[in-house]
Amino acid sequence: MNLVLSDEQVLLQQTAREFVTKNSSLRRIRALRDSGEPQGFSRDLWKQMADLGWLGIPFPTIVGGADMGYTDLMVVLEELGRGLMPEPVLSSVLLVGAAVQLAGTGEQRQALLAQVIRGDLLVALGYQERGSRYDPLHVETRAHRTTSGWALRGEKVHVLDGFGADKLIVSARVDGAPTAADGIALFVIDGRAPGLSIEREQRIDNHNAALMRLDGVSADAVLGTVGGGGAILQQILDYATIGLTAEMLGSMSAAFATTLDYLRTRKQFGVAIGSFQALKHRAARMYIETELARSAVMAAHMALDERSSDVPRLASLAKARCSDALILIANETIQMHGGIGMTDEHDAGFFLKRARVAEITFGDAAYHRNRYAELHGY
C-alpha cells in the first residue's frame, strides 16, 4: 500500500486549505460559539462546499457525484479538521450519503442523495440511544405498522447535525430484543413531522448535535430491507469513523503547528523555549504520534477505495490511534503554551474541546482497541 498522495490529491488539498484559510479562521469558530447560532454552522459555506463538488466526491456521476475516491475525500476532511470547521460534511457524506448509497433504491438516491450532494437538503442520521455505549445494534426505538405505513416511537441522542435538519434517517426496531442483530430498519422521516421533537444539545465543541424524541412519527420511506438495517448501519459507521479520523488528523496537525510556532517565538531567559531539551522531546513525540496516525488514516481510506475486507479492522485501528494522539497533542498544546493556554481568550482550548468530543464519537480508543482485537479473533 503506497501511503502517499497523488499529484491530483495534493492539488485538491491545496484548494481545500486555501478555502478554509480564507473562510474560516478560529476567530469565526469563536464568533459562532459566542453568537449562539442555533445550527452552529454556516449553510452558505456548506453550500459553497457543495458547489466545489466536495459533497459528491465518492459518489457516482449518475446522482451528481464526482466518482472519485474516499482518499480524495480524506484530504478535504483533513483540511476541514485543521480549521475546526463545523459544517456538516462528515454527516452529509459519510453518514447520510453512505446510508442512501448502500441501502437506498435508485429512486431514493435521486430523491435524497442528489439533493444532499448539491447542498439543497440537510439530512441527519439518528442511531444512538441512551445506554447503548457505542453499540449501533442496541435499538429500543420501535416501529409499528399502520394503515398508511410505519409509526415510530422512541428517542435518539447525539444526532450529529440533527438540529434544523430537513430530513432524518432513523434506526428503529420492527422485531426482536433491544440488542438483537436482526429486526432493525432505517426509516426516512421529515424534519418537521408531527410527533417529532428535536432539542439542540449543548456540546463543548459547539458542533451541531440534537436529542430527538419520536411520538408516533410517520415514516416517509424505508432504506433497504425491513429488518436488515443492522448490518448496513455497522457498515455506515465504519465509513463515518474513517472519515472522522481524517478530521482528527487535521486537528492534531494544526494544534502541533500552533505549538511549534509558540516554541519558536516565546522566550525565557533570553532564548526561545523551543531550545529547551525537555520541550524538544515532547514536541518530537507529538510529531511521531501525528505521523503514525497519518499512516493509519491513509491506510483506512485506501481500504475503502479498494473495498477491502479489512475496512472494519482498519477503521478501528485508525480511530484508536487518532483518539490517543489527538488527546495527547491537544493536552500538550495547552501545557506548552503555559498559563495563556488555559485562558478562553487563546485558541488552544478549541483544539482540546474538539479532541474530547471527537475521542468519544463513534467509539473511544478503548472500544476500538477491543473491537480490533475481537476482529482478529482474540
Order of alpha helices (4+ residues) and beta strands (2+ residues): alpha-alpha-alpha-alpha-alpha-alpha-beta-beta-beta-beta-beta-beta-beta-beta-alpha-beta-beta-alpha-alpha-alpha-alpha
